[in-house]
Amino acid sequence: MTKVKCIYCKQDMEKSSPECIKVSERRYAHLDCHTQNYSEEFEKKKIFEKEKEEIRKKAKEYLKNTYNAQKVGKQIKQFLEQGMTTKEIYNAVCYWFEVKKNTEDKAYGGIGIVPYIKDEAKRYYEKLEQISNSNSFVENYEKPVEKIYFILPERIKKPKRSTFFKIE
């Protein structure tokens, strides 16, 4: 009997046991572990790929004719290996082209500027979020009702006009 290790819980199990399923060519898992983790893992991968595709689309939109798909893909992979998140990369790209108003000529077909401006972009977007949160507080603010009392002045009665001449 061959022993294999579950890719999720890392426990040893018999390859021929009924609860052991083949996940990929050389990897195995418990049936319970696989059903529990597969959907979560699949959804995470799907979201991650979608975010990477959004970065590529934004880069293509900004770089226009100078867009180099291989270079951008390689740079995204390199930035992710350095520990950046897809959101940081996306925000840095948007910040560089939308806020800083830089042209595609400076980019040379790629997004290599990202590691140098990611902190600046992060501060910008945090400040933007902070401002929008403070604006939502102001929008929800209800002005207290003030009662205004008017004191009407006393009416001054004019004396009746007396006639100067009495004509009979």
C-alpha positions as CSV (number, residue, x, y, z in Angstrom):
1,M,0.0,0.0,0.0
2,T,1.2,3.5,-0.9
3,K,1.0,6.3,1.5
4,V,0.2,9.8,0.2
5,K,-0.2,13.1,2.0
6,C,-3.3,15.2,1.8
7,I,-2.6,18.6,0.2
8,Y,-4.9,20.4,2.5
9,C,-4.5,19.0,6.0
10,K,-1.0,17.4,5.4
11,Q,-2.0,14.1,7.1
12,D,-0.8,10.7,5.7
13,M,-3.4,8.4,4.2
14,E,-3.6,5.2,2.1
15,K,-3.7,5.9,-1.7
16,S,-6.2,3.0,-2.1
17,S,-8.6,4.1,0.7
18,P,-12.1,5.2,-0.4
19,E,-11.8,8.6,1.2
20,C,-8.7,9.4,-0.9
21,I,-9.2,11.3,-4.2
22,K,-6.8,12.3,-6.9
23,V,-6.8,16.1,-7.1
24,S,-4.1,16.5,-9.8
25,E,-1.7,14.2,-11.5
26,R,0.5,13.6,-8.5
27,R,-1.5,15.1,-5.6
28,Y,-4.1,13.6,-3.4
29,A,-6.6,14.8,-0.7
30,H,-9.2,13.5,1.7
31,L,-12.7,13.7,0.2
32,D,-13.9,16.0,3.0
33,C,-10.9,18.3,2.8
34,H,-11.2,18.6,-0.9
35,T,-14.9,19.5,-0.8
36,Q,-14.3,22.0,2.0
37,N,-11.3,23.8,0.4
38,Y,-11.8,23.4,-3.3
39,S,-14.6,26.0,-3.7
40,E,-12.8,28.6,-1.5
41,E,-9.5,28.1,-3.4
42,F,-11.2,28.2,-6.8
43,E,-13.0,31.4,-5.9
44,K,-9.8,33.0,-4.6
45,K,-7.9,32.1,-7.8
46,K,-10.7,33.4,-9.9
47,I,-10.8,36.7,-8.1
48,F,-7.0,37.0,-8.2
49,E,-7.0,36.4,-12.0
50,K,-9.8,38.9,-12.5
51,E,-7.8,41.6,-10.6
52,K,-4.7,40.9,-12.7
53,E,-6.7,41.2,-15.8
54,E,-8.1,44.6,-14.6
55,I,-4.5,45.8,-14.1
56,R,-3.7,44.7,-17.7
57,K,-6.7,46.5,-19.1
58,K,-5.9,49.7,-17.3
59,A,-2.3,49.6,-18.4
60,K,-3.5,49.0,-22.0
61,E,-5.9,51.9,-21.7
62,Y,-3.2,54.3,-20.6
63,L,-0.3,53.1,-22.6
64,K,-2.3,52.8,-25.9
65,N,0.1,52.0,-28.8
66,T,3.2,51.5,-26.6
67,Y,1.6,48.8,-24.5
68,N,3.8,45.7,-24.3
69,A,1.7,42.8,-23.0
70,Q,4.7,40.6,-22.1
71,K,6.5,43.3,-20.3
72,V,3.4,44.3,-18.3
73,G,2.7,40.6,-17.4
74,K,6.2,40.1,-16.3
75,Q,6.2,43.2,-14.2
76,I,2.9,42.3,-12.5
77,K,4.3,38.9,-11.7
78,Q,7.5,40.5,-10.3
79,F,5.6,43.0,-8.2
80,L,3.4,40.2,-6.7
81,E,6.6,38.2,-5.8
82,Q,7.9,41.3,-4.1
83,G,4.9,41.2,-1.8
84,M,2.6,43.9,-3.4
85,T,-1.1,43.3,-3.7
86,T,-3.1,43.6,-6.9
87,K,-5.0,46.5,-5.4
88,E,-1.7,48.4,-4.7
89,I,-0.5,47.8,-8.2
90,Y,-3.8,48.9,-9.7
91,N,-4.0,52.0,-7.5
92,A,-0.4,52.9,-8.4
93,V,-1.0,52.6,-12.1
94,C,-4.2,54.7,-11.9
95,Y,-2.4,57.3,-9.7
96,W,0.5,57.6,-12.1
97,F,-1.6,58.3,-15.2
98,E,-4.8,59.9,-13.8
99,V,-3.6,62.0,-10.9
100,K,0.0,62.7,-11.9
101,K,-1.1,63.1,-15.6
102,N,2.0,61.3,-16.9
103,T,2.1,60.2,-20.6
104,E,2.7,56.8,-22.1
105,D,6.1,58.1,-23.4
106,K,7.6,58.0,-19.9
107,A,6.4,54.4,-19.3
108,Y,8.2,52.7,-22.2
109,G,5.4,50.2,-22.7
110,G,5.4,49.0,-19.1
111,I,4.4,49.8,-15.5
112,G,7.9,49.7,-14.0
113,I,7.2,52.9,-12.0
114,V,4.8,51.1,-9.6
115,P,7.3,50.2,-6.8
116,Y,8.6,53.7,-6.7
117,I,5.2,55.4,-6.4
118,K,3.1,52.8,-4.5
119,D,3.6,54.5,-1.1
120,E,2.7,57.9,-2.5
121,A,-0.4,56.4,-4.3
122,K,-1.4,54.6,-1.1
123,R,-1.2,57.8,0.9
124,Y,-3.3,59.6,-1.8
125,Y,-6.0,57.0,-1.8
126,E,-6.1,56.8,2.0
127,K,-6.5,60.5,2.2
128,L,-9.2,60.4,-0.5
129,E,-11.1,57.7,1.5
130,Q,-10.7,59.7,4.7
131,I,-12.2,62.8,3.0
132,S,-15.1,60.8,1.5
133,N,-15.8,59.4,5.0
134,S,-15.8,62.8,6.5
135,N,-18.1,64.0,3.8
136,S,-20.5,61.2,4.5
137,F,-20.6,62.4,8.1
138,V,-21.4,65.9,6.9
139,E,-24.1,64.6,4.6
140,N,-25.7,62.7,7.5
141,Y,-25.6,65.7,9.7
142,E,-29.0,67.1,10.7
143,K,-29.0,70.7,11.6
144,P,-30.8,71.3,14.9
145,V,-34.1,73.1,14.5
146,E,-33.8,76.6,15.8
147,K,-37.0,78.4,17.0
148,I,-37.0,82.0,16.0
149,Y,-39.4,84.3,17.9
150,F,-40.4,87.6,16.4
151,I,-41.4,90.3,18.8
152,L,-43.8,92.5,17.1
153,P,-43.4,96.2,18.0
154,E,-46.3,97.8,19.6
155,R,-48.4,99.7,17.2
156,I,-48.2,103.4,17.8
157,K,-51.5,105.0,17.4
158,K,-51.4,108.3,15.7
159,P,-53.5,110.9,17.3
160,K,-56.5,112.0,15.5
161,R,-55.9,114.9,13.4
162,S,-57.4,117.9,14.8
163,T,-58.9,120.4,12.5
164,F,-57.3,123.8,12.5
165,F,-60.3,125.6,11.3
166,K,-63.8,124.9,12.0
167,I,-66.1,125.8,9.2
168,E,-69.7,125.9,9.9
